[in-house]
């Protein structure tokens, strides 16, 4: 008997990370992973979300917690979960040091077999977590909106330290994408541009259709040759970890029903609100709507 296909609005793919977060305010231990922050943003905005991830069997409680929140989680066990330390020595969210003791195994296209969605958003943390073949296989799926975060390709593990290295397969991957998420630091490293509009245009010249580029003050949406700027209006930076992942998750979610500029408003609002609080985004749609009316009308 053929196994039935399960349908979702967005599938969020990426490995779970067991995070130690060090800031000027102290040290916290968090169940992280880009797909985790992104999927919860989508969930709160009303979509049917699924997550595909790899982690150690001993961390199965994470899967149970995600499912209890209302996200279908498809896990593939690995000898280790990714163990990451994120150190923010100052209050500048764009400046941090990353250290990794263990890394979970690669997510392969076949791990999504039996699942269909209107969009697939890939949020890897480290190069090798998702390979170029994944995007070529996902591109074969009819009418799927395909998004990825550049962080999982520019970050390379050397010993226990994550460093930025040139991404030789960048053009190959960007040509397969509809949406690319980058931050200003990654953009400067990959494009050589300090001007974020020029950096976004560089990415677009490589074939990707839309760019979501976060920086310390807000987010730039580059689509159709136009730039749309939205400032963040966070009252605090307590929940800075997961900022970019939340931004991508909310943008991809809203692009299912809204044009780029409107989706950018939602992404800026959700990200601003998330950064004020530790953990995944947990506010209601009505609160986001009020926030948009206040700051982005």
Beta strands, then each sheet from edge to edge (+ up, - down):
strand 1: 6-13
strand 2: 17-23
strand 3: 26-32
strand 4: 49-56
strand 5: 72-78
strand 6: 82-87
strand 7: 97-102
strand 8: 115-122
strand 9: 145-149
strand 10: 155-158
strand 11: 161-164
strand 12: 179-183
strand 13: 210-215
strand 14: 218-223
strand 15: 226-231
sheet 1: 5+ 4+ 1+ 8+ 9+ 12+ 13+ 14- 15+
sheet 2: 3+ 2- 6- 7+
sheet 3: 10+ 11-
end
